[in-house]
Amino acid sequence: MSSRTQLANQIRGLLTEYGIVLPQHISQLRRGLPLVLEDATNELTTFSRRLFASLYDELLSLEEKIQAIDEQIWAVYQASEPCQRIAAVEGIGPLIATALVAAMSDGKTFRNGRQFAAWLGLAPGQHSSGGKARLLGISKRGDPYLRTLLIHGARSVVYRASRKTDRRSLWIADKQRRLGTSKACVAVANKNARIVWSLIARGQVYRRAA
C-alpha cells in the first residue's frame, strides 16, 4: 500500500508538469489516467504517453497484489475465533486482529496487559527524581508496525468519540480535551492493547461499555 501511494503521488506529480491535475483519491486516479492518455488535445508527448501507460500498468499490478493479500487476511480472520473475538474492540479490524494474534499467540508470554503494551512500545516511560515520578512519552520499543496499526485504529475511535455518550467515549473525549488528539490516540491504543491481552490470555469476551 505504501508503494501504491508513492507511485500514485509520482504519477500525479509528473502529470502536473504537463498542466494536468487529477484528484488525490486513488480510485479517481485509476479512472482518470486512461482518459488522459486517450485525450489527444493535451500536452503529453508520445514518449510521455508511453511512460504514463507503463506507470498505470504498474499501479494496476500493485492494486491486484493488495486485493489478493486482503483476501488472504480476510480468510485467516474468518477461520480464527480469537481474531474475531478481539475485533469486537472498537478500533480493531481484521487486519489489526490477525497481526496481533500472529504476534502474541496465546498471550501467555506476557504477565499482564501492561507488559504487552510495553512490548509494543505503547506504555509511557517513567522518570523518578526527588521522590516524584514523572511520566515520559511512549517508549516506541517493540514492533513499530503493530504499534502503528493500533494507533491508526485508535484514531478512528477518537474521532467518533465526541458524538457518543457511553463511558468509554466520555473517557476518550476527556483525554482528547486534556492531552490533545495525538496523545489521546496513543492512550486508546494502549488501552486496546491491554484489553486484547486480557481477551486472548484469559479467553474473555469483550463487552462494550454502556
Secondary structure by P-SEA (a helix, b strand, c coil): caaaaaaaaaaaaaaaaacccccccaaaaaacaaaaaacccccccaaaaaaaaaaaaaaaaaaaaaaaaaaaaaaaaaacaaaaaacccccccaaaaaaaaaacccccccccaaaaaaaaccbbbbbbcccbbbbccccccccaaaaaaaaaaaaaaaaaccccccaaaaaaaaaaacccaaaaaaaaaaaaaaaaaaaaccbbbbbccc
